[in-house]
Amino acid sequence: MMHIGVDTGGTFTDFVYCQDGCWQVYKVLSTPDNPSRAVLEGITHIAGMTDVQVVHGSTVATNAILEHKGATIALVTNEGFEDVLAIGRQNRTELYQLDYQRAIPLVPSERRFGIAGRISSEGKEIEPLDLTQLSKLQHQIKSSGAQAVAVCLLFSYLNPDHEDRVRELLQNLDIPICLSHEILAEFREFERTSTTVINAYVLPKMKDYIHHIAERVHTERLSIMQSNGGSISAQTAMEQSVRTILSGPAGGSVGAYAVGSAAGYSRLVTFDMGGTSTDVCLMDGNLPMTMESAIADFPVKVPMIDIHTVGAGGGSIAQLDQGGALQVGPESAGAAPGPICYGTGTNITVTDANLYLGRLVPEYFLDGGMSLHPERLHLHFDQLANKAGISPTELAKGIITIANANMERAVRVISVERGYNPAEFTLLCFGGAGGLHAASLAKSLGMPQVLVPRNPGILSALGMLMSDVVKDYSLTVMYQQERLDSCELKEHFEAMEQQARCELMEEGIKEHQVYMERSLDMRYCGQSFELMVNWCEDMIEAFHTEHHRCYGYRNETASIEVVNVRLRARGIPEKPPLETLDRGGGELPIQAVVGKANVVWEERELTPVIQRDALLAGNTFQGPAIVVEYTSTIAVPPYARCQVDNWGNLIIDGW
């Protein structure tokens, strides 16, 4: 059986496939107008009519929110709470922006409906639903043209009866109905409402997208990557689409963790530079998770890998601002029209600057499978350089410097600002453009080395094939610390585990492949936010320790509160093993050096071009060098050296 991982990016759609232990890769240009077209083109090219198993990271849900092109939806909530989405938390994401504009709610006021009926904070019914009002509601929603409905009633996570009843009475509308207790069984009605609304907003589009692919591909199994680093069945993704919002970057983190762990590196900063953006993630022995995320200023309270994104990619556009200063990004040329050197673009990008400086070698770009047009650059660089009052070469170097500075700030956000020293971590770079910037970025951050995996341009797709099937469950309980050993807590976990086993079996996971990970959200009484603590024998001490790690103090006299019970159920299927590389000596094989390039570093310098596929484990060489391969190009500056490890990773250091 052939296994295929597919990652849809802003510029390229990447494929990794494995059959009989043999790994292969493939790339096609993305088709932003219809993302499924590139996916189907690649799968058809790879497998033809053969049955395959596919794990896919999709940007459909993400783009629907960012571009405000999701479904027309209605919100049903308690009477008097119709404006929860508009009121929010009253926090400004840009504190010093004088003309700050809040994000417009995804559901306008005319499609937000309040109904009589109330569940108490103890989960008891204190006011029954008004069935007459519900009958009218069905007609109102139908007349509004809603394509999906989000239902979020107070305290439904304790007693879902009212939400279930609303769904029963609206079932005849024949449109998706999303209940908040099924999406997020936790307190804080604003975040729960926002998450449920986002699920309803992206669900119809995601459903159509998955159906379109499933109908045209011979798949034994189609799985969709989640933001938490695990995969789920296509059916589950069509019901809980909110869990797929950051699936592409999550796949990259999983792939980086797998490659780094195999090579013996546990402390990593991952650096994924693609065509439109750069994603960074700090891993201190495990994949970092967050429960507090937002997309386009809308809270999304589902588990996600903690990734920080900036608008600096290979397609980031360089231009002069109103004051005449050079700026790079966040606007991107994307796949269409793309950089100037792709043949149709008209705006200078980071990719164009790298080509202008000689750091991209046209005949080896995608192994010669895609033509670059360096001759198109001169006019555009001359024009912008004249406006800036500098030479075209200085302009190109300035573009790279600014792009690197943007990415350096992103790494500092996840490291220095959180109490981590970058000098204690290895920079693991991937993405099509990452290898061109990694060495200079690591040097400026004081990081000791860079690890560049094999086929770095498709590591996100590899991560999807390396992912587990993961199900996350949570429930707000609000227990005092005295109830940590109570039967109720044990019963909550057991109920979740029973549900998890059933759902994982439906996903094709066998009993012996199932692993459960318990955790609690805890806080000192009186605090407003919680810390997630993994289950252990002494939860009180574990919480004090985690609180001290995060905030620098512990209060052993304060009472502790258990806010949420969490369970992560992990199904670990058999996965194809990563390949090692044949061993060679310290010197490069003769066939590895395939030419010379005229490259601008500090000065222009004739630089060896090295074919990565010809390298062997143990090979070592001194910069400068340009390493070319199918999915990426890696720049080894004059001050750096490079060696190849047993897994085929390039280890760049020496500064």
Secondary structure, DSSP 8 states (H G I E B T S, - for coil): -EEEEEEE-SSEEEEEEEETTEEEEEEEE--TT-HHHHHHHHHHHHHTTS-EEEEEE--HHHHHHHTT-S--EEEEEETT-TTHHHHTT---SSTT-TT------SS-GGGEEEES-EE-TTS-EEE---HHHHHHHHHHHHHHT-SEEEEE-TTTTT--HHHHHHHHHHGGG-S-EEEHHHH--SS-HHHHHHHHHHHHHHHHHHHHHHHHHHHHS-EEEEEEE-TTS-EEEHHHHHH-GGGGTTHHHHHHHHHHHHHHHHTT--EEEEEEE-SS-EEEEEEESS--EES-EEETTEEE-S-EE--EEES-STTEEEEE-TTS-EEEEEEE-TTTT--GGGTS--S-BHHHHHHHTT-S-GGGGGGGTS---GGGHHHHHHHHHHHHTS-HHHHHHHHHHHHHHHHHHHHHHHTGGGT--GGGSEEEEESTTHHHHHHHHHHHHT-S-EEE-SSGGGHHHHHHHT--EEEEEEEEEEEEGGGTT-HHHHHHHHHHHHHHHHHHHHTT--GGGEEEEEEEEEEETT-S--EEEE--S-HHHHHHHHHHHHHS---TTS-EEEEEEEEEEEE-----------B--SS--GGGEEEEEEEESSSEEEEEEEEGGG--BT-EEESSEEEE-SS-EEEE-TT-EEEE-TTS-EEEE--
